[in-house]
Amino acid sequence: MFSHIFVGITDFDRALSFYDALFEILGVESRFCERDRPWAGWQSAGQQRPYFAISRPHNGQPHEPGNGQMVAFMANTREAVRQAHARALKNGGTCEGPPGLRPEYHAHYYGA
């Protein structure tokens, strides 16, 4: 059901230290850590999804309630992403980017 959960943070080093220590106890492994971006993610051992990620908000604005959080649902096809995006807009959602590739996440990430 879930692809990933993204939590906005204000102090990357503090958050990284917190989650690294917590996930070591829980047996959750590091997936990536890019200090220059800054963002980091973790996943259950041997699994690609779902994963948990932290970063400053992508839009560069300060983290605050409603900015910097993301819960992403899995879709089996790009067409399903397009349809889900259209349905979400029809039912009161807002668009933060049309369906398309998001190479800043990875080469084949397709989302909306």
DSSP file (Angstrom, degrees, kcal/mol; ACC not computed):
  #  RESIDUE AA STRUCTURE BP1 BP2  ACC     N-H-->O    O-->H-N    N-H-->O    O-->H-N    TCO  KAPPA ALPHA  PHI   PSI    X-CA   Y-CA   Z-CA
    1    1 A M              0   0    0      0, 0.0    73,-2.1     0, 0.0     2,-0.3   0.000 360.0 360.0 360.0 -51.7    0.0    0.0    0.0
    2    2 A F  E     -A   73   0A   0     71,-0.2    71,-0.3     1,-0.2     3,-0.1  -0.698 360.0-175.3 -92.5 140.7    2.6    2.6    1.0
    3    3 A S  E    S-     0   0A   0     69,-3.6    48,-1.3     1,-0.4     2,-0.3   0.853  70.6 -33.2 -87.6 -55.2    5.6    3.5   -1.2
    4    4 A H  E     -Ab  72  51A   0     68,-1.1    68,-3.0    46,-0.3     2,-0.4  -0.989  45.2-132.1-161.1 162.4    7.2    5.8    1.3
    5    5 A I  E     -Ab  71  52A   0     46,-2.2    48,-2.8    -2,-0.3     2,-0.5  -0.994  22.8-161.9-122.0 129.8    6.6    8.2    4.1
    6    6 A F  E     -Ab  70  53A   0     64,-4.2    64,-2.6    -2,-0.4     2,-0.5  -0.953   2.7-166.3-118.0 126.5    8.5   11.5    4.0
    7    7 A V  E     - b   0  54A   0     46,-2.8    48,-1.4    -2,-0.5    62,-0.2  -0.960  16.5-134.3-118.7 124.0    9.0   13.7    7.1
    8    8 A G  E     - b   0  55A   0     -2,-0.5     2,-0.3    46,-0.2    48,-0.2  -0.489  27.1-175.4 -73.5 143.3   10.2   17.3    6.9
    9    9 A I        -     0   0    0     46,-2.1     3,-0.2    -2,-0.2    54,-0.1  -0.898  27.8-154.6-135.2 163.1   12.8   18.3    9.3
   10   10 A T  S    S+     0   0    0     -2,-0.3     2,-0.6     1,-0.2    -1,-0.1   0.706  90.2  44.6-107.7 -31.0   14.6   21.5   10.2
   11   11 A D     >  -     0   0    0      1,-0.2     4,-2.5    44,-0.1     5,-0.2  -0.867  65.6-174.7-119.3  95.4   17.9   20.2   11.7
   12   12 A F  H  > S+     0   0    0     -2,-0.6     4,-3.2     1,-0.2     5,-0.2   0.913  81.8  49.3 -60.0 -48.2   19.2   17.4    9.4
   13   13 A D  H  > S+     0   0    0      1,-0.2     4,-2.3     2,-0.2    -1,-0.2   0.903 113.4  47.0 -61.4 -41.0   22.1   16.3   11.6
   14   14 A R  H  > S+     0   0    0      2,-0.2     4,-2.2     1,-0.2    -1,-0.2   0.933 115.4  45.2 -65.5 -45.5   20.0   16.1   14.7
   15   15 A A  H  X S+     0   0    0     -4,-2.5     4,-2.9     2,-0.2     5,-0.3   0.904 112.0  52.4 -65.5 -41.1   17.3   14.2   12.9
   16   16 A L  H  X S+     0   0    0     -4,-3.2     4,-2.7    -5,-0.2     5,-0.2   0.928 110.4  47.7 -61.0 -45.5   19.8   11.9   11.2
   17   17 A S  H  X S+     0   0    0     -4,-2.3     4,-2.0    -5,-0.2    -1,-0.2   0.912 113.1  49.6 -61.0 -43.0   21.4   11.0   14.6
   18   18 A F  H  X S+     0   0    0     -4,-2.2     4,-2.3     2,-0.2    -2,-0.2   0.961 116.1  39.5 -61.5 -53.6   18.0   10.4   16.1
   19   19 A Y  H  X S+     0   0    0     -4,-2.9     4,-3.1     1,-0.2     5,-0.3   0.870 112.6  55.7 -70.7 -36.4   16.7    8.1   13.4
   20   20 A D  H  X S+     0   0    0     -4,-2.7     4,-1.6    -5,-0.3    -1,-0.2   0.938 112.3  43.8 -57.2 -46.2   20.0    6.3   12.9
   21   21 A A  H  X S+     0   0    0     -4,-2.0     4,-1.2    -5,-0.2    -2,-0.2   0.916 116.6  46.3 -66.4 -43.5   20.1    5.4   16.6
   22   22 A L  H  X S+     0   0    0     -4,-2.3     4,-1.6     1,-0.2     3,-0.3   0.936 113.7  46.9 -64.0 -47.9   16.4    4.4   16.7
   23   23 A F  H  X>S+     0   0    0     -4,-3.1     5,-2.4     1,-0.2     4,-0.9   0.769 103.1  63.0 -72.1 -24.6   16.5    2.3   13.5
   24   24 A E  H  <5S+     0   0    0     -4,-1.6     3,-0.5    -5,-0.3    -1,-0.2   0.924 107.3  44.8 -60.8 -42.9   19.7    0.5   14.7
   25   25 A I  H  <5S+     0   0    0     -4,-1.2    -2,-0.2    -3,-0.3    -1,-0.2   0.887 115.2  47.6 -65.4 -40.2   17.7   -0.9   17.6
   26   26 A L  H  <5S-     0   0    0     -4,-1.6    -1,-0.2     2,-0.1    -2,-0.2   0.516 111.8-117.1 -83.4  -5.5   14.7   -1.7   15.3
   27   27 A G  T  <5 +     0   0    0     -4,-0.9    18,-0.6    -3,-0.5     2,-0.4   0.769  63.1 148.1  75.2  25.1   16.8   -3.5   12.7
   28   28 A V  E   < -C   44   0A   0     -5,-2.4    -1,-0.3    16,-0.1     2,-0.3  -0.804  37.8-140.1 -93.6 133.7   15.9   -1.0   10.0
   29   29 A E  E     -C   43   0A   0     14,-2.4    14,-2.8    -2,-0.4     2,-0.1  -0.655  16.6-102.8-101.9 151.8   18.7   -0.4    7.5
   30   30 A S  E     -C   42   0A   0     -2,-0.3    12,-0.3    12,-0.2     3,-0.1  -0.443  30.0-179.1 -66.1 136.3   20.0    2.7    5.8
   31   31 A R  E     -     0   0A   0     10,-3.2     2,-0.3     1,-0.4    11,-0.2   0.765  66.0 -20.6-102.6 -42.1   18.8    3.1    2.2
   32   32 A F  E     -C   41   0A   0      9,-1.6     9,-2.5     2,-0.0    -1,-0.4  -0.978  48.3-167.7-162.0 157.9   20.6    6.4    1.3
   33   33 A C  E     +C   40   0A   0     -2,-0.3     2,-0.5     7,-0.2     7,-0.2  -0.847   6.5 176.8-153.6 115.9   22.1    9.5    2.9
   34   34 A E  E > > -C   39   0A   0      5,-3.1     5,-1.7    -2,-0.3     3,-1.1  -0.875   3.7-176.9-122.5  95.5   23.0   12.6    1.0
   35   35 A R  T 3 5S+     0   0    0     -2,-0.5    -1,-0.1     1,-0.3   -23,-0.1   0.794  80.8  58.7 -65.1 -29.3   24.2   15.2    3.4
   36   36 A D  T 3 5S+     0   0    0      1,-0.2    -1,-0.3     3,-0.1    -2,-0.0   0.705 118.2  30.4 -75.6 -17.4   24.7   17.9    0.7
   37   37 A R  T < 5S-     0   0    0     -3,-1.1    -1,-0.2     2,-0.2    -2,-0.2   0.901 112.0-129.4 -80.8 -41.0   21.0   17.7   -0.3
   38   38 A P  T   5 +     0   0    0      0, 0.0    18,-1.0     0, 0.0     2,-0.3   0.739  58.9 113.7 -92.3 139.2   20.3   16.9    2.7
   39   39 A W  E   < -CD  34  55A   0     -5,-1.7    -5,-3.1    16,-0.2     2,-0.3  -0.979  31.1-172.5-158.6 159.8   18.1   13.9    2.9
   40   40 A A  E     -CD  33  54A   0     14,-2.0    14,-2.6    -2,-0.3     2,-0.3  -0.985   3.8-165.5-151.2 154.7   18.2   10.3    4.2
   41   41 A G  E     -CD  32  53A   0     -9,-2.5   -10,-3.2    -2,-0.3    -9,-1.6  -0.987   2.5-162.1-145.7 155.5   16.1    7.2    4.0
   42   42 A W  E     -CD  30  52A   0     10,-2.5    10,-2.3    -2,-0.3     2,-0.3  -0.925   6.5-171.3-134.3 156.9   15.7    3.8    5.7
   43   43 A Q  E     -CD  29  51A   0    -14,-2.8   -14,-2.4    -2,-0.3     8,-0.1  -0.961  36.1 -87.5-144.4 160.2   14.0    0.5    4.8
   44   44 A S  E >   -C   28   0A   0      6,-0.7     3,-2.4    -2,-0.3   -16,-0.1  -0.413  68.8 -77.4 -64.6 147.3   13.2   -2.8    6.4
   45   45 A A  T 3  S+     0   0    0    -18,-0.6    -1,-0.2     1,-0.3     3,-0.1  -0.209 115.4   0.6 -52.2 126.1   16.0   -5.3    5.9
   46   46 A G  T 3  S+     0   0    0      1,-0.2     2,-0.4    -3,-0.1    -1,-0.3   0.511 109.5 109.2  75.7   5.8   16.0   -6.7    2.4
   47   47 A Q    <   -     0   0    0     -3,-2.4    -1,-0.2     1,-0.1     0, 0.0  -0.887  51.4-163.2-116.9 145.2   13.0   -4.7    1.3
   48   48 A Q        +     0   0    0     -2,-0.4    -1,-0.1     1,-0.3    -2,-0.0   0.760  66.2  78.6 -91.0 -30.4   12.8   -1.7   -1.2
   49   49 A R  S    S+     0   0    0      1,-0.1    -1,-0.3    -6,-0.0     2,-0.1  -0.973  77.1  27.1-140.9 151.3    9.4   -0.5   -0.1
   50   50 A P  S    S+     0   0    0      0, 0.0    -6,-0.7     0, 0.0     2,-0.3   0.689  75.8 173.4 -74.9 163.8    8.0    1.0    2.0
   51   51 A Y  E     -bD   4  43A   0    -48,-1.3   -46,-2.2    -8,-0.1     2,-0.4  -0.922  26.6-132.4-132.8 164.0   10.7    3.3    3.1
   52   52 A F  E     -bD   5  42A   0    -10,-2.3   -10,-2.5    -2,-0.3     2,-0.3  -0.944  26.3-175.4-116.9 131.3   11.0    6.2    5.5
   53   53 A A  E     -bD   6  41A   0    -48,-2.8   -46,-2.8    -2,-0.4     2,-0.3  -0.945  12.1-163.1-132.0 150.6   12.7    9.4    4.5
   54   54 A I  E     +bD   7  40A   0    -14,-2.6   -14,-2.0    -2,-0.3     2,-0.3  -0.956  25.2 135.3-126.8 149.7   13.7   12.7    6.1
   55   55 A S  E     -bD   8  39A   0    -48,-1.4   -46,-2.1    -2,-0.3   -16,-0.2  -0.957  57.4 -84.4-173.2 164.7   14.7   16.0    4.5
   56   56 A R  S    S-     0   0    0    -18,-1.0   -46,-0.1    -2,-0.3    12,-0.1  -0.561  75.4 -75.0 -69.6 152.5   14.2   19.7    4.6
   57   57 A P    >   -     0   0    0      0, 0.0     3,-1.9     0, 0.0    -1,-0.1  -0.218  39.9-127.3 -53.9 139.4   11.1   20.5    2.5
   58   58 A H  T 3  S+     0   0    0      1,-0.3    -2,-0.1     2,-0.1     9,-0.0   0.787 105.9  61.7 -59.6 -31.3   11.8   20.2   -1.2
   59   59 A N  T 3  S-     0   0    0      1,-0.1    -1,-0.3     2,-0.1     8,-0.0   0.470 109.9-119.6 -80.1   1.1   10.4   23.7   -1.9
   60   60 A G  S <  S+     0   0    0     -3,-1.9    -2,-0.1     1,-0.3    -1,-0.1   0.388  72.6 127.0  80.6  -5.6   13.1   25.3    0.3
   61   61 A Q  S    S-     0   0    0      1,-0.1    -1,-0.3    -5,-0.0    -2,-0.1  -0.419  71.7 -82.1 -80.0 160.8   10.6   26.8    2.7
   62   62 A P        -     0   0    0      0, 0.0     2,-0.3     0, 0.0    -1,-0.1  -0.265  49.3-101.8 -61.5 148.3   10.8   26.2    6.4
   63   63 A H        +     0   0    0    -54,-0.1     5,-0.2    -3,-0.1    -7,-0.0  -0.557  59.9 145.1 -68.7 132.0    9.4   23.0    7.7
   64   64 A E  B >   -E   67   0B   0      3,-1.2     3,-2.9    -2,-0.3     5,-0.2  -0.949  60.8 -57.0-157.0 165.6    6.0   23.6    9.3
   65   65 A P  T 3  S+     0   0    0      0, 0.0     3,-0.1     0, 0.0     0, 0.0  -0.254 128.3  16.6 -51.5 128.3    2.8   21.6    9.6
   66   66 A G  T 3  S+     0   0    0      1,-0.1     2,-0.5    -3,-0.0    -3,-0.0   0.277 111.1  87.1  90.7 -10.5    1.6   20.8    6.1
   67   67 A N  B <  S+E   64   0B   0     -3,-2.9    -3,-1.2     1,-0.1     3,-0.1  -0.966  92.2  17.0-124.3 116.5    5.0   21.5    4.4
   68   68 A G  S    S+     0   0    0     -2,-0.5     2,-0.4     1,-0.4   -13,-0.2   0.428  93.9 111.6 108.0   0.2    7.6   18.8    4.2
   69   69 A Q        +     0   0    0    -62,-0.2    -1,-0.4    -5,-0.2     2,-0.3  -0.831  36.7 172.0-104.1 145.6    5.4   15.8    4.9
   70   70 A M  E     -A    6   0A   0    -64,-2.6   -64,-4.2    -2,-0.4     2,-0.5  -0.942  18.5-174.1-152.9 131.0    4.6   13.2    2.2
   71   71 A V  E     -A    5   0A   0     -2,-0.3     2,-0.5   -66,-0.2   -66,-0.2  -0.992  20.6-161.1-119.2 120.3    2.9    9.8    2.3
   72   72 A A  E     -A    4   0A   0    -68,-3.0   -69,-3.6    -2,-0.5   -68,-1.1  -0.881   4.5-148.9-109.2 129.5    3.2    8.2   -1.1
   73   73 A F  E     -A    2   0A   0     -2,-0.5   -71,-0.2   -71,-0.3     2,-0.1  -0.728  24.3-111.5 -94.0 143.9    0.9    5.3   -2.3
   74   74 A M        -     0   0    0    -73,-2.1     2,-0.4    -2,-0.3    -1,-0.1  -0.455  30.0-168.5 -72.1 144.0    2.1    2.6   -4.6
   75   75 A A        -     0   0    0     -2,-0.1     6,-0.0     1,-0.1     3,-0.0  -0.991  19.9-143.9-131.0 142.0    0.7    2.5   -8.1
   76   76 A N  S    S+     0   0    0     -2,-0.4     2,-0.3     1,-0.1    -1,-0.1   0.740  81.0  18.4 -78.6 -23.0    1.3   -0.4  -10.5
   77   77 A T  S  > S-     0   0    0      1,-0.1     4,-1.4     0, 0.0     5,-0.1  -0.938  73.6-114.9-143.2 163.3    1.5    1.6  -13.7
   78   78 A R  H  > S+     0   0    0     -2,-0.3     4,-2.3     1,-0.2     5,-0.2   0.851 117.6  58.3 -66.2 -34.3    2.1    5.2  -14.8
   79   79 A E  H  > S+     0   0    0      1,-0.2     4,-2.6     2,-0.2    -1,-0.2   0.894 102.5  53.1 -62.1 -39.1   -1.4    5.3  -16.1
   80   80 A A  H  > S+     0   0    0      2,-0.2     4,-2.6     1,-0.2    -1,-0.2   0.882 107.4  52.0 -63.6 -37.1   -2.7    4.5  -12.6
   81   81 A V  H  X S+     0   0    0     -4,-1.4     4,-2.5     2,-0.2    -2,-0.2   0.936 110.6  47.9 -62.1 -46.3   -0.6    7.5  -11.4
   82   82 A R  H  X S+     0   0    0     -4,-2.3     4,-2.2     1,-0.2    -2,-0.2   0.917 114.3  45.9 -61.2 -44.2   -2.3    9.7  -14.0
   83   83 A Q  H  X S+     0   0    0     -4,-2.6     4,-2.5     2,-0.2    -1,-0.2   0.906 112.6  49.7 -66.9 -41.4   -5.7    8.5  -13.1
   84   84 A A  H  X S+     0   0    0     -4,-2.6     4,-2.6     2,-0.2    -2,-0.2   0.898 110.5  51.2 -64.5 -39.9   -5.2    8.8   -9.4
   85   85 A H  H  X S+     0   0    0     -4,-2.5     4,-2.3     2,-0.2    -2,-0.2   0.936 111.6  47.0 -61.6 -47.2   -3.9   12.4   -9.8
   86   86 A A  H  X S+     0   0    0     -4,-2.2     4,-2.2     1,-0.2    -2,-0.2   0.909 113.5  48.2 -61.8 -43.1   -6.9   13.3  -11.9
   87   87 A R  H  X S+     0   0    0     -4,-2.5     4,-1.4     2,-0.2    -1,-0.2   0.897 109.7  52.5 -65.7 -40.4   -9.3   11.7   -9.4
   88   88 A A  H  <>S+     0   0    0     -4,-2.6     5,-3.2     1,-0.2     3,-0.2   0.919 110.8  47.2 -62.5 -43.4   -7.6   13.4   -6.5
   89   89 A L  H ><5S+     0   0    0     -4,-2.3     3,-1.5     1,-0.2    -1,-0.2   0.905 109.5  54.1 -63.8 -41.0   -7.9   16.8   -8.1
   90   90 A K  H 3<5S+     0   0    0     -4,-2.2    -1,-0.2     1,-0.3    -2,-0.2   0.796 109.5  49.5 -62.2 -28.6  -11.6   16.1   -8.9
   91   91 A N  T 3<5S-     0   0    0     -4,-1.4    -1,-0.3    -3,-0.2    -2,-0.2   0.064 134.2 -78.4-105.2  24.6  -12.2   15.4   -5.3
   92   92 A G  T < 5S+     0   0    0     -3,-1.5    -3,-0.2     1,-0.3    -2,-0.1   0.437  83.7 137.5 102.8   0.1  -10.6   18.5   -3.8
   93   93 A G      < -     0   0    0     -5,-3.2     2,-0.3    -6,-0.2    -1,-0.3  -0.254  45.3-131.0 -71.5 166.1   -6.9   17.7   -3.9
   94   94 A T        -     0   0    0      2,-0.0     2,-0.5    -2,-0.0    -1,-0.0  -0.881  16.6-119.7-117.6 153.9   -4.3   20.3   -5.0
   95   95 A C        +     0   0    0     -2,-0.3   -10,-0.0     1,-0.1    17,-0.0  -0.817  28.6 171.8 -99.5 124.5   -1.5   19.8   -7.5
   96   96 A E  S    S-     0   0    0     16,-0.6    -1,-0.1    -2,-0.5    -2,-0.0   0.072  81.6 -15.8-110.6  20.1    2.1   20.1   -6.5
   97   97 A G  S    S-     0   0    0     15,-0.1    -1,-0.4     2,-0.0     3,-0.1  -0.310  76.8-103.8 147.2 129.8    3.3   18.9   -9.9
   98   98 A P        -     0   0    0      0, 0.0    13,-0.2     0, 0.0   -16,-0.1  -0.211  58.0 -72.5 -67.6 163.0    1.6   17.0  -12.7
   99   99 A P  S    S+     0   0    0      0, 0.0     2,-0.3     0, 0.0    13,-0.2  -0.287  83.7 107.2 -54.7 136.8    2.3   13.3  -13.3
  100  100 A G  E     -F  111   0C   0     11,-2.1    11,-2.4    -3,-0.1     2,-0.1  -0.969  69.4 -48.8 171.5 177.9    5.7   12.7  -14.6
  101  101 A L  E     -F  110   0C   0     -2,-0.3     9,-0.3     9,-0.2     3,-0.1  -0.436  35.7-161.4 -70.0 144.7    9.2   11.5  -14.0
  102  102 A R    >>  +     0   0    0      7,-2.9     3,-2.3     4,-0.3     4,-1.3  -0.691  14.8 172.8-125.1  75.1   11.0   12.8  -10.8
  103  103 A P  T 34 S+     0   0    0      0, 0.0    -1,-0.1     0, 0.0     4,-0.1   0.668  71.1  74.6 -64.1 -15.1   14.7   12.1  -11.5
  104  104 A E  T 34 S+     0   0    0      1,-0.1     3,-0.1     2,-0.1    -3,-0.0   0.733 104.8  38.7 -67.8 -19.1   15.6   14.0   -8.4
  105  105 A Y  T <4 S-     0   0    0     -3,-2.3     2,-0.3     1,-0.4    -1,-0.1   0.888 138.8 -43.9 -90.8 -55.7   14.4   10.9   -6.5
  106  106 A H    ><  -     0   0    0     -4,-1.3     3,-1.6     3,-0.1    -1,-0.4  -0.939  61.1 -90.2-168.7 166.3   15.7    8.2   -8.9
  107  107 A A  T 3  S+     0   0    0     -2,-0.3    -3,-0.1     1,-0.3    -1,-0.0   0.746 121.5  32.3 -56.8 -31.9   15.8    7.7  -12.7
  108  108 A H  T 3  S+     0   0    0     -6,-0.1     2,-0.3    -5,-0.1    -1,-0.3   0.279  81.2 130.5-113.4  11.1   12.5    5.8  -13.0
  109  109 A Y    <   -     0   0    0     -3,-1.6    -7,-2.9    -7,-0.2     2,-0.5  -0.516  33.3-175.4 -69.7 125.9   10.4    7.4  -10.3
  110  110 A Y  E     +F  101   0C   0     -2,-0.3     2,-0.3    -9,-0.3    -9,-0.2  -0.987  20.2 135.3-125.6 120.0    7.1    8.5  -11.7
  111  111 A G  E      F  100   0C   0    -11,-2.4   -11,-2.1    -2,-0.5   -30,-0.0  -0.865 360.0 360.0-151.4-177.6    4.7   10.4   -9.5
  112  112 A A              0   0    0     -2,-0.3   -16,-0.6   -13,-0.2   -15,-0.1   0.251 360.0 360.0-148.5 360.0    2.3   13.3   -9.1
